[in-house]
Structures are given as C-alpha cells and as structure tokens.
Amino acid sequence: MPLGVGSMILIALVALLIFGPKKLPELGKAAGNTLREFKNATKGLADDEEDAKKNEKLENKQ
C-alpha cells in the first residue's frame, strides 16, 4: 500500500518535531550514505554470483 501525500507530510512534521530542524539534514545524509553502501554491497554480491556462474560454465566446458 503506497503512502499518500498527506501521510508523507504527517511523517515529515512528526520527524521535524522529534529531531528538530538542525538535526534533520544530518539524518538525511546518514540515511543516504547507508542506502548507498547497501546498494554497493548488494551489487558486489550479485557480481560475485555472476562470476561464480561464469567460472562454473567454463569448468564444465573443459
């Protein structure tokens, strides 16, 4: 179930009240860095899996 615009505004207001306006940019930056690291890690795992499959196919051909 996707969140509507009203729900997103409510979440933003609650976050603003809890953390304050000075802390929100820091939290956003930390969340962005975390997502970037997770994306890179999962991409690395997918690349490793593809390499393993290629190596297995090469070994079966020989």
Phi and psi in degrees as GROMACS dihedral restraints (atoms count N, CA, C in turn):
[ dihedral_restraints ]
;  ai    aj    ak    al  type     phi  dphi    fc
    3     4     5     6     1   -70.7    20    10
    4     5     6     7     1   151.4    20    10
    6     7     8     9     1   -81.5    20    10
    7     8     9    10     1   139.7    20    10
    9    10    11    12     1   -84.8    20    10
   10    11    12    13     1   174.6    20    10
   12    13    14    15     1   -63.2    20    10
   13    14    15    16     1   -42.1    20    10
   15    16    17    18     1   -61.2    20    10
   16    17    18    19     1   -40.0    20    10
   18    19    20    21     1   -66.0    20    10
   19    20    21    22     1   -40.2    20    10
   21    22    23    24     1   -65.0    20    10
   22    23    24    25     1   -39.8    20    10
   24    25    26    27     1   -65.1    20    10
   25    26    27    28     1   -42.3    20    10
   27    28    29    30     1   -62.5    20    10
   28    29    30    31     1   -43.4    20    10
   30    31    32    33     1   -62.4    20    10
   31    32    33    34     1   -42.3    20    10
   33    34    35    36     1   -63.4    20    10
   34    35    36    37     1   -41.4    20    10
   36    37    38    39     1   -66.4    20    10
   37    38    39    40     1   -41.8    20    10
   39    40    41    42     1   -64.2    20    10
   40    41    42    43     1   -42.6    20    10
   42    43    44    45     1   -62.5    20    10
   43    44    45    46     1   -39.9    20    10
   45    46    47    48     1   -63.5    20    10
   46    47    48    49     1   -41.3    20    10
   48    49    50    51     1   -68.2    20    10
   49    50    51    52     1   -38.5    20    10
   51    52    53    54     1   -74.3    20    10
   52    53    54    55     1   -48.5    20    10
   54    55    56    57     1   -97.5    20    10
   55    56    57    58     1   -22.5    20    10
   57    58    59    60     1    86.4    20    10
   58    59    60    61     1   159.0    20    10
   60    61    62    63     1   -69.8    20    10
   61    62    63    64     1   -25.2    20    10
   63    64    65    66     1   -77.7    20    10
   64    65    66    67     1   -28.1    20    10
   66    67    68    69     1   -88.3    20    10
   67    68    69    70     1   -24.3    20    10
   69    70    71    72     1   -60.4    20    10
   70    71    72    73     1   -44.0    20    10
   72    73    74    75     1   -61.5    20    10
   73    74    75    76     1   -37.0    20    10
   75    76    77    78     1   -64.8    20    10
   76    77    78    79     1   -42.0    20    10
   78    79    80    81     1   -65.5    20    10
   79    80    81    82     1   -40.1    20    10
   81    82    83    84     1   -63.5    20    10
   82    83    84    85     1   -42.0    20    10
   84    85    86    87     1   -64.8    20    10
   85    86    87    88     1   -43.1    20    10
   87    88    89    90     1   -63.9    20    10
   88    89    90    91     1   -40.3    20    10
   90    91    92    93     1   -65.1    20    10
   91    92    93    94     1   -40.9    20    10
   93    94    95    96     1   -62.7    20    10
   94    95    96    97     1   -43.0    20    10
   96    97    98    99     1   -63.9    20    10
   97    98    99   100     1   -40.4    20    10
   99   100   101   102     1   -63.4    20    10
  100   101   102   103     1   -45.0    20    10
  102   103   104   105     1   -64.2    20    10
  103   104   105   106     1   -38.5    20    10
  105   106   107   108     1   -64.4    20    10
  106   107   108   109     1   -44.8    20    10
  108   109   110   111     1   -63.5    20    10
  109   110   111   112     1   -41.3    20    10
  111   112   113   114     1   -62.9    20    10
  112   113   114   115     1   -43.1    20    10
  114   115   116   117     1   -62.0    20    10
  115   116   117   118     1   -44.8    20    10
  117   118   119   120     1   -64.0    20    10
  118   119   120   121     1   -38.8    20    10
  120   121   122   123     1   -67.2    20    10
  121   122   123   124     1   -43.5    20    10
  123   124   125   126     1   -69.2    20    10
  124   125   126   127     1   -34.1    20    10
  126   127   128   129     1   -65.3    20    10
  127   128   129   130     1   -40.2    20    10
  129   130   131   132     1   -62.3    20    10
  130   131   132   133     1   -39.4    20    10
  132   133   134   135     1   -66.3    20    10
  133   134   135   136     1   -41.2    20    10
  135   136   137   138     1   -65.4    20    10
  136   137   138   139     1   -40.0    20    10
  138   139   140   141     1   -64.5    20    10
  139   140   141   142     1   -40.9    20    10
  141   142   143   144     1   -62.3    20    10
  142   143   144   145     1   -40.0    20    10
  144   145   146   147     1   -66.0    20    10
  145   146   147   148     1   -42.0    20    10
  147   148   149   150     1   -63.3    20    10
  148   149   150   151     1   -41.6    20    10
  150   151   152   153     1   -62.4    20    10
  151   152   153   154     1   -40.9    20    10
  153   154   155   156     1   -63.9    20    10
  154   155   156   157     1   -40.2    20    10
  156   157   158   159     1   -66.2    20    10
  157   158   159   160     1   -40.7    20    10
  159   160   161   162     1   -63.4    20    10
  160   161   162   163     1   -43.4    20    10
  162   163   164   165     1   -63.9    20    10
  163   164   165   166     1   -39.1    20    10
  165   166   167   168     1   -65.1    20    10
  166   167   168   169     1   -41.3    20    10
  168   169   170   171     1   -64.7    20    10
  169   170   171   172     1   -39.7    20    10
  171   172   173   174     1   -64.5    20    10
  172   173   174   175     1   -40.7    20    10
  174   175   176   177     1   -67.2    20    10
  175   176   177   178     1   -35.6    20    10
  177   178   179   180     1   -70.9    20    10
  178   179   180   181     1   -29.5    20    10
  180   181   182   183     1   -71.9    20    10
  181   182   183   184     1   -28.6    20    10
